[in-house]
Amino acid sequence: MNFVECHDEPIHIPGYVQSFGYLIGIDKASLTITFFSENITDIFPLENSNELFGKKLSQFPDVFQNVIDSEIFQDAGFLERRENETYFDKIFIGENQYHFSVFRANNYIFLEFEAVSKNFQKRITNKYDNFYIVDNDQEIWDQLLNTLFNIINYDRVMVYKFMNDGSGKVIAEKTNNHLESYLGLHYPEHDIPRQARELYKKKRKRIFSNVHSEPVRILSRTETDIDLTFAASRAMSPIHGQYIKNSGASSSFSISIIIDDKLWGLVTCQNSEAKHIDLEDRVQAGIFTVLASNAYSSFKAKKELGYRLDLNEKLSYLKSEFLKHGTLFDSLDANKCDLRSIPKADGLAIISDNEIVTDGITPEKEIINNIIDWAYQNISENVFISNSFLKDYGKELNLSSESAGIIIYFIERSKKEILIWFRKEFDEHINWAGNPEKKIDVFSKDGIETQFVSPRQSFEVFTENIRGNSKRWGSKNVIAVNLIRDLVLETSHKQYITIKKLNDQLKKVNEELDSFSYTISHDLGTPLTVMKLNAQMLLKSFGETSDKNRNKINSIIDEIDSMAEMMQNVLQLSRAKHSEIQLENIETNPTIQKITENAKMTYDTQKSIVVIKECPEVLADKTMLHQVFLNIINNAVKYSSDQEQPIIEIEGTEQGDKIIYRIKDNGIGIPEENKHKMFKIFNRMDNAKKFKGNGVGLSIVHRIMNRLGGNVDYESSNEGTCFILTFQKPKFVKL
């Protein structure tokens, strides 16, 4: 008897297609028919299907003329197009209309047909154009499900996220109460085995219209094990079919969520009754999933940039604090609270020879010594990370709950200088969709019995208590520890060497920030372009009769353009810190006049009154000065544009060795509760949400003014805002 693991089942060569599909396979070299599905005679008038073998379509003009005349074949270079890319058309076969799909794979041309079915209940929610203005990632997936629910009309739609170990969790869901909720439930890795996940990366939309219908054989005289990876009608695995039946569903539809070229998750849809989704609806659902995936990717990138900026600021502060002390141990001790909080640990132990200093929640010193002894015997690398230290070594080392998770960093082994971060035990309860343990069953086919992992019979919630683990150390925590390690390495040398290395490290971090900013502004341009093209294609598909839908698609295009503008601003922010500057005496009046005129045209507010008073010269860089006034004056014009009579006043005065410019408006003002985040990147005031913007401009101004040796501040009330720019006084040139 054979035994088939979930990962070994050859699901890409089932030898069958589903009953809704009709398939013809043509040899690319000879253009002759090599294989076809047994049901092909249901739609094409053939007395004997065997007569197709070894023949060309053109030899049956009465049967395949509409196929031959399809737009797909009108291009003489079709055979040279990209492999595994599907091309679509609609044709009539007899009196019925069919979707006609063609792709090339493994030296064959695959022709697929399925009947066109109209979805008269379909409607698209008005929220699908809001993917890029949400405040959290959960809202992105909820909006996606609201949209898809109205397109496919299935009983349940879910977003299923893959974990690092291959298991998964339902993180978002929408149902019509015909099927029970799976929200929050976990699924073991073997529910969607490795080879299935690989296929989901290649074929990103998968439909099982009726799991109770009999599959249709593929007939061939010469070929066996035909690879149907890219065939939409590829038959399902018997194991997977039984799995869907056991869940109470009769139909299933999945769309891959691809982020950073990895299978991040699936949109999984189930229906209690057998139901086919039309090809056009499946394609549209795929487009919306791509839009949501890219919105999520952009959202995470924005958060990552904010995190890196914040981390860089904290480490810069620590570097200056470290240099205030004569020894490394004194530096670590004086800053232990920050060293603990940056990687978000519950406790920290600083070890130097036989001395131990702790901060936060840590185990007893006797246990810490046990951990140190174990580390010297078992760890060869400089950094060791574990989320399950208590579970794995609790009995051996007599550990307490404070050391469930651990990060050990050897500063200098010979001197017994070590940092240990602790996380306490996290009493975790995982709700599984049924018992996750594997159950072996027997499957008989063609008289051969095979053992396989049986699909679960029950999806009733099974709660597993996980003990001995901490909350997982994430990638951000690891990055923080590595940067602290770099900081410690620098501080451990003599002070003059330390200063040099600190400067080198700061340069490296700035270069990484520049690189990251460039990635945001450049590399993400490709998915934004794809999104925009898809939206424009979708716009064309609505025709001239659907103004409401066209307006919504145009809204998507506008938001994409806004994201592109925001990424360009991020790059400008980075350049504001690192670009070379050339200080010189600059007349400001021409720059202010020009910016003011352009701002009034940009925001279409010719009613705005701009009063420009004295404009004394300042000592500044010409390009950066223009950027400062551009952001401040544009904001003043924009945020006062809703007033009945917008008034902006600009005046510069001399105060000692400084030049003070005040740009005052009578606009919406800055709420008191928002003042703490005025100059932070991507932060916008609560009362400014109705105005277009991305929260980068004031961060640029703040950074530039610091580089120019000046300052930016403001005063605000319900009657408007006054920004105060402090510049250096010009140097007088001797004649």
N, C-alpha and C positions, 0 to 999 in steps of 0.2 A: 504494500500500500504506500502511495506517495504522500508526502506531507508538503503543503504549500503554505509558506508564510504570507502574510498580507502583502509584504513588500515584493514578493516574487510572482504574484499573479500577473499574467501577460494581458493586461486589460486593453492594450493598444492594438491587439490582433484578435478580436473576438470571433471573426469569421461571420459576423451577422451585423445587420443594421436594424434600427428600430422601424416599426411598421409605418410611421408617418413619412419615411424617406425612401427615395428611389435613387440608386447609384449605378453609374457606368464608369468603368476604368479603361483608359486608353493608353496603350504603349506610346511613349513620347517619340521614339525613333521611327516606328513604322506607322503610327497613327491608326493602328488597328485596335479593335475592341478585345480586351484581354479578360475582363471579368465584369460581372454586373449582379445586382441584387435579384433574387428570384421573383420579386413582385413587379419587375419592370414592365411586364406585359399588361399590368393593370392600367397603365396610362398610355402606353404606346401600342398601336394596332399591329401586333406581330402574331402570326400563326404559330411559329415555333421559335422560341428565344435562342435555341442552340445555333440557329443560322447566323447569329451575331458574331460568334467567335471568329477572330482572325479577319474580320471585315472592317471597312471604314464607314463612318457615318454617312459619307456621301454616296455610298452604294445603296442607301435606303432613303431616297429623296422623299418618297411619300410619307415616310415615318418621321424622319428627323429634320425636315426642312426648316421648321421654326427654330430648332436648336442651332442649325448651321447659320441661319440668318441673324442670330443674336448679335448684339453690339460687341459682346465679348470677343467673338471670333472675327470681327471686321478688321481689327488691328493685326496687320501681318506680323508684327513683332511680338505677338502674345506669348509665344513659346520661349522668348528670351526674357520675359519679365521675372520678377523675384519669385523664387520658390517658396512654397507654403503660404503665399499671400492669396486670399480668397477674393474673387471678383463676382459681382452680383448683377443679375438682370431679372426681368419678368417676361415670361413668354406664355403664349396660349398653346395648349396641347388639346386638340379637339375644341370643345366649347369651354373648357376650364382653364383658369389662369394658375400658373405655377411660378414659385421662386426658383430661379436657375442659378446655381453657384458653381464656380469652377476654380480649382487650384491645382498646382503641380507639386508632387512630392515623390521622391524615390523613383524617378524615371517614369512616372505615370501621370496622366492627366485625369483628375477625378471630376466627374460631372454629377452634381447632386440636384435633385428635384424635390420640392415639397409644395403641397397645395397652399395657395394664398388664403388666409382666413382673416376676416375683418373683426376688429375689436370695437364694437359700437359703444362699450362702456368706458373706453379709455378717456382719461382726462389727466392733464398734467398740473400738479400743484403750483401755486404761485410763489413757492419758496425756493425753487430750484436755482434761481438766479442769485441767491444770497450766500453761496458757499464761501465767498471771500470776505464777508464782513462779520463772521461769527466770532465769538469770544472764547470758544473752547472746541476741542476736537470732537467731543461727543455730539455737539449740535450738527456738525458736518454729516455724520453718519445718520442721525435722525432725519435730517432733511432729505438725504439720499433715499432712505426707505419710504418716506412720505411720497416722493416722486415715483419710485418704482412700483409702489403698491397700487397706484392709479394706472400705471401702464400695463401691468401684467395681470392684475386682479387675482392673485393667488391668496390663499387663506393666511399664509405666514411668510414674511420676509425678514431675514436676519443678516446682521454683519457678524461674521465669524473670524476672529483674529487668531493667528497661529502664535504659539509661544516658542521660546527658544528650544525646547525639547521636542517640538513637533506636535504637541497636544494643542488644543484650541479652546476658545471660550467665546460664547455669544455675548457681544458687548452692546448690541443694539437690536431692537426687534419691533415689528409692527404686525398685529394680527387682527382678524375680524371675529375672533373668539370661536371659530370652527375647530381650531386646533389649540392644544394647551401651550402655554408660554414656556420657552426655553431660555429666556433672558437670564444671564448670569451663570448659566450652567457650563461646566467644563466637559471636554471630550478627550479621551486618551489618544495617543499618537496613532495607534493602529486603526482608528476609525477612518482616517484619511491617510493611508500609508504613503510611503515615500514616492513610489512610482506614480501614484495618483496625483501627488503634489507637483511632480515634474510635468505631467500632462496638463495640469491647470495652468502652468506657465506658458505652455505652447498653444493650447486651444483654450481661449479665455472665456468662452461662453459654452455652457453644456446643458442640454435640455433632455430630460426623460419625460416624454409626454404621457406615457401610460405604462407603469411598471407591471401591469397585469397582462399586457398584450404579448403575444408570441413574437420573438424577433424573426427577421427575414434572412434566410441564408444568402451568402454571396457565392455565385456560381463561377467557376473557372476551370479550364482544362489543363492549365499549365502552372498557375500560381497558387501557392499556399501561404498562410500566415501573412496576409495582406495588411500592411500597416495603415490603420484608419485613424491615426492620431488627429488629423485635421478635418476629418469628416464630421459634419454636424450631426448626422444620423447614426454615428457609431453606436452599436449596441452596448448596453451596460453589462458590467460584470454580474453574474448570477448572485454573488455574495453581496454586492452593493444593492442589487435589486431587492433582495430579501431584507436588507437593512432598512431601505425606504419603506417597504411594506410594514415592517415591525414598528416603524415610527408612526404609523397611522396615515401615511400619505400615499397618494396614487400617482402624483406628478412631482417632478423636481426640476428646478432650474438654478444654475449657478453661474456667477460672473466672478472672474478673478480680480482681486485687488492687488495691483503691482505697484510697489513703492521702492524706489532705488534699485530697480531691476530685480527685486526679490518678491516672492509670493508672500505678501504681508497678511492676506486673509482672503475671504470669499464673501460675496453676497449670496446667500443660500435661500431659495424660495421653495415652499412646499404647498401643495394643494391636496385636500382630502379626496377630491374626485379627479379622475383622469381629465387632463386639459392641456391642449397644445397651445403654445405661444407662437404667434406669427413671427416669421423671420425679421420683418421690419421692426417689430416691437422688441425683439431680442437685441437687434443692433442698436436701437435707441437706448435701451436699458444699459448696454455696454458703454455708450457715449457718456451717459450721466455718471456711470461708475468711474470712468476715467476723469471726468471733471471733479468729482468728489475726491478721488485719490490724489490728484494734483493739488487740490485745495488743502488737503490734509498735509501733504508734503511741504507746501509753502508755509503753512501754519507752524509746523514743527521746525522748519528752518528758521523762521522768524524768532521762535522761542529759543532755539539753540544759539542764535546770534546774540540775543539779549543775555542769555546765561553766560556766554563767553565774555561779553563786555563786563558784566558784573563780576565774574571771577577774576578777570584781568585787573579790575580796580582793587579788589580785595588783596590780591597777591602783591600788587604794587605797594599797597599800604604795609603789608607784612615785611616786604623787603626793607623798607625804610626803618621799620621797628626793629628788625633783627640786627641792623647795623648799630643800634644804640647800646648793644651789650658786648662785653669783652669775650665771652665764650659762647659756644653753640648751645650748651645746656641752659645757660641763663636766657638766651634768646627764645628757646623752646618753652621754658618754664613761664616766662613773662607773657607769652602769646598762646598759652595752651588752650584757652577758651576758643579763640579763632581757629586754631589748628583742628580742634574737635568739630566745630560747627561747619566748616567749609565742606567736608565730605558728608555732612549730615549724620554723624555718628552719635550714639548715646553716651559714649565714654571714650577717654583717651588715657593711655599710660605712656609716660616718657621714661625710658630706662637709660641710665648712663652708669656703666660699671655696676655697682651694687645699689645704686640710688634709684628709687622709683617715685615719680611724681604723677598724680592722677588728676583728671578733671571729668566731671559728669558722673554717669552711672557706670561703675567698673566693678569687677570681681575683687575679692580679697587679694592682698599682696601675695599670700601663699599660693593662690591659684595662678596669679600672673607669673610667678616664678616657675610653676609647673609648665605653663605655656611656653615660657622662654626656653626651658630645658628641652621640651619637645621640638621646638622650632629649630634649635641648633642641631638636633639629631635627624630631622626629617625634611628640612627645607634647604634647597641649594640656591634658589633664585633669591633676588633681593626683595621682591614683593610677593606676598602670599595672600590670597583672597578666598574666603569661604562664607557661604550663606548658611551652612549646616554644620558648623563646627561643634556645637553642642550635641547634635544628633550623631555625628561621626566619632567624636572623641570624648564625649561626656563622661562615660564610666572610666575610661583609661586615665583621664586627667583630673577626675573629681571636679568637673566644671559646674558652675552655677548658671542660672538663667541669664545673667548679665553678659555671658560670652557665647551666645548662640551664633552670632555672626562676627567675623573677625577679619581685620586686615593687618598684616604684620609687615613692617618695612625695616629692613636692616640698613641702618645708616653706615655703621662701621662694625663689622663682626669682631675684629680683634679687640676693639675697645668696649664691646658689649653696649653699643649705642643703638637703641631700637625705639621705634614708635609702633604702638599697637592701638588700633581703633576697634571699639566694641559696639555691637548692637545687641540689645536684649532679645529674649525669645519672643516670637510673634505667634500667638495662639491662633493658627490659621485653620479655617474650616473651608474645605473645597467641596462645592456641590457639583457632583458629576451627574450627567444624564444617563443614569443606570450604573451598575457596578462596572468599574473600569477594567477588572481582571479579564484576561483572555480565556475564552472557552473553546475547546477543540471539538469540531464536529466532522462528519463524513459526508462527502459529496460524490455522487456516482454519475459518470458521464461515459457513454459508449462502453459500458461494462467495466470501466476502470474506477475503482474507489480511491478517492483522494481525501486525506485529512487536511482541514483548513481551519483558520480561526473563525469561529461562528459569529455571524452578526448578532448583536445584542437583541434579546427578546423583549426587554423592558427598558423604557426611557424614564422610569420613575426616579425621582431625585434620590441620589445616594450620597450621603454626606460623609466625607473622610476628614478626620482630624489629623492635622500635620503638626507634630511636636518636634522640638529640637532645632527649628530653623528660625532665622531672623528675617526681617524684610530684606528683599534682594538688594545687594549692592548694584546699582545701575551704572551705565556707561559714564554718566556725569560724575558719579562718586569716584570712579576709577581715574577719570581725567584729573579731578581735583587732587587726589593722592599723588598722582604722577607729577603734577606741577609743584606740589609741596615738596616732593622728593628732590626736584630740580632746585628748588629754593634752598633746601637744607644743604645740598651738595655745595652750593655756592658759598653759603655762610660758614661752612666748616673750614675754609681756607683763611689765610691772613687777610686783613681788612682791605689792603690795596688790591689784592687779587680778587677778593670778593666783589669789590665795586666794579672792576672790569667785567667780571662774569655776569654781574647783575645787569650791566648795560647790554651785554651780548644777549642775555636771555630776554630782556625787554624788547630788543630789536627783533628777536626770533618770534616772540609772541605777537608783536605788531605786524610782522610779515605774515604770520598765520592769519591774523585778523584781516589783513589786506586780501590774502588769498581767499579767505572765506567770503569777504565782501564781493570779491570778483566773481566767485562762484554764484553767489546770490544774483548778481546783476547780469552775468553772462550765461553760465551753464543752465540756469533755470529758464533762460529765454527759449530753449527748444521746447520743453513741455508747454510753456505758455503759447508758443506759436501753434503747436498741435491743437491745443484747446481752442484757440481762436479759429483755426481752420475748421475744426469739427463743428463749432458753433455756427460758423458761416454756412457750412454744408447743411446743417440742420435748418438754418434760416431759409435756405433755398427750397428745402423739401416741403415747407408749409404753403408755398405758393402765394398768391396774392389775396386769398380769401380769409386768412387767419391773422388779423391785425393784432389780436391780443397776444397770441403766441409769438408773433414776430417782435412785438415790443419786449417780451421777456427775453428772447434770444439776444436782442440788441443790448439789453441790460447786462447779460453775461459778457458780451464783447466789451462794454464799457468798463466792467470790473477787471477784466483781463488787462486792459490798457492801464488801469489804475495800479495794478500790481507791478506792471513793467516800470511805471514811473517811480513807484516806491523802491524797487530794487536799484534803480539808477541813483536815487537819493542816498541809499545805503552806501553805495560806492563813493558818492560825494562826501559822505560823513567820514569815511576812512581816509580819503585824500586830504580832508581838512586837518587831520592830525599829523600826517606824514609828508605832505608836499613841502618842497623847498619854498621858503618865503624870502622876499626882498623888501625890506622896510624902506620907505621913502616918503617925502612930504607929498600929500595928495589933496587936491581940491575936491571937495565932496559934492558941491552944488550941481554940476552937470550930471553926475551919476544919479543923485536923488531925483532930479527933474525927469530924467529918462525913465527910471524905474517907476515913478509915480504915474506917468502917462501910460505906460504899458500895463500897469496894474489895473487902472480904471477900464482899459479896453478888455483885459483878460476876464474881469469879473462883471463886465457889462454894467457898470454903475457910474455913468457919467454925471449922476446927481451928486456924487461924492465931492465934497469941498476939501481940498488939500492946501493947507497954509504952510508955506515954507519960509521960515524966518532966517536968522543968521546961520550960515553954514561954514564955520571956520575949518581951516586945514587940519589934517590929522597925520600922525606918523603910522603908516600901515602898509600892508601888501595890497597892490591894486586889485588883483583878482579876488583875494579873500575879502577885501572891503566891500566889493560889489556883491559878493554872496551874502554878507551880513545884512546890508541894507535891503537887498532883494527879498530875503525871508521876512524881515521885520515889517517892511512897508506893505508887502503883499498880504501879510496877516492882518495888518491894520485895516486895509481896504476891504478884504474879504469878510472879516468878522463884524464890520460895521455896516455892511451893505444892506442889511435888513432894516436899518433904521430909516425913519421918515426923512431925516436930513443927516446923512453921514458926514462927520467932520474929522479930519486928521490934521494934527499940528506937528510940525517937525522943526526942532530948534537945537542949535549947538551953542554951548557957552564954554568959556575958559575958566577953569578953577585950579589955580596954582600951576602945577606941571602936568595937569590933565585937561583933556577936552571931553566935555560931557554932552552927549546927544540924547534928546528926549523925543520919542515918537509916540504921540498920544492919540487915542481914538475914543469914540463914544459907542463902542460895540458891545458885545455880549458880556465882557468881563471874564475873570477867572475865579471860579468858585473856591472858597477858602479850603475846602477839603481836598482840592486837587493841586494845591500849590507845591506840595512836596515832590511831585513828579513832573514839574513843568519842563525840565530840560532832559528828561530821560527819553531814550529812543523808543519809538512806537507807542508812546503814551499820548492819548488825546483826552481833552477835557470832556466831562459828561455833557456839557451844554453845547459842545461843538460838533456832535455826531451828525447833524444835518448838513454841515458844510463838508465839502470834499477835502480830503487830506489824509496823510499817513503817519503823522507824528514824528517826522524826522527833522524838519526844518529848524526847530529851536535847538535840537541837539547839535546840528551843524554850527549854528551861531555861537553856542556856548563853547564848543571846541575851538572855533576860530579865534574868538576873543581871548581865550587863554593863551593861544599861540602868539597873538599880537601883543601880549603883555598887558592886556586890558581886562575888562569885566563886563558882564551883562546882568542886569537885574530888572525888576519891574515893580510897579505899584498898580493895584487893581481894585475896583469896586463894581457895584451894579451899574455904574454910569460909564464904564469903559476901562481901558487898560493903558498904562504908560510904560513903555520899555525904555530902560536907561542904559546907554552904551558908553562905557568909559574907555577912551583912547589915550595913547601917549601924545604929549604935545610935540608938534613938529620941531625939528632941529633947524636952526637958522644957518643958512649958507653964507659964508663970508665971500664978498665980491672982491 
